[in-house]
Amino acid sequence: MKRITIYTSRQCAHCNAAKQFFDSKKITYRECDVGTPRGKKEHAALGARGVPVIKIGDKVLHGFSPKAVEQALKS
């Protein structure tokens, strides 16, 4: 299985939807809060500005789309 990281912030409804999606499919992921120094650094390194950002293997998705996530998991 590909390594998955979700970059989130506390009050983000789209972030919560992404986490619920992965949880419902029993897919393991690492959550990285962009409000922490480490999270801010990792998020910036991806060239990202908003959340959620979902990294699946080498693929980076900006925003949450179940269809895009499913495609990234298959490729």
N, C-alpha and C positions, 0 to 999 in steps of 0.2 A: 504494500500500500504506500502511496506517495505521502510524504510529510506535508501536513497542513498547518498553517498558522493563520489566525484571524486577528487582524489589528482592529481594536475596538475602542470606544469611549463609553463611559458609564451610562449616559442618558440617550444613547442612540438606538432608536427603534429598529432600524435596519440591521444593526449589529446583533440585536437580540433575535431578530428573525433568522439571521444567518446561523447563529448558534443553535436555535431550536431546530432548524433544518438538519444540521449535522447530528444533533442529539437524536432526532427522530429516526435517522438512518443508522444510528449506532456507529458513527464514523468518528474516530478519535482525532482531536485537533489540539493545538496549543493556542491559548488566547493570550494576546499581548496588548495590554492597556497602553494607549498612546499618551496617557496622562502621567506615566512614570518616566523617569530619565532613560531607562533602557528602551522602553517602548517608543519614546519620541525619537531616539537615535535610529532604531531599526526602521521605523515608519519613514523617516526622512531619507534614509539610504535607498528606499524603494522609489523615491521621487514622488511620493504620495502626498496629497493635501487633505483629503477627506477620509472618512471611515464609513463603512467597513472596507478594508482592503483584505483580500483573501489570497494567500499564497499557497498554491497546490503544486508541489514539486518545484519546477522552475517557472511556472506560469503565475502571473500576478493579475488578479481581477480587481478592478476598482468598482466598488459598489456590490450589491448582492442581487444576483439573478440565479434562481434555482437551475434554469436551463444551462447557463454558462458554467455553473459549478459542475453539473452532471457531465458536460462535455469535457471539462478540464480533468475530471476524475477518470474518464475513459481514455483520453489521449496520452 
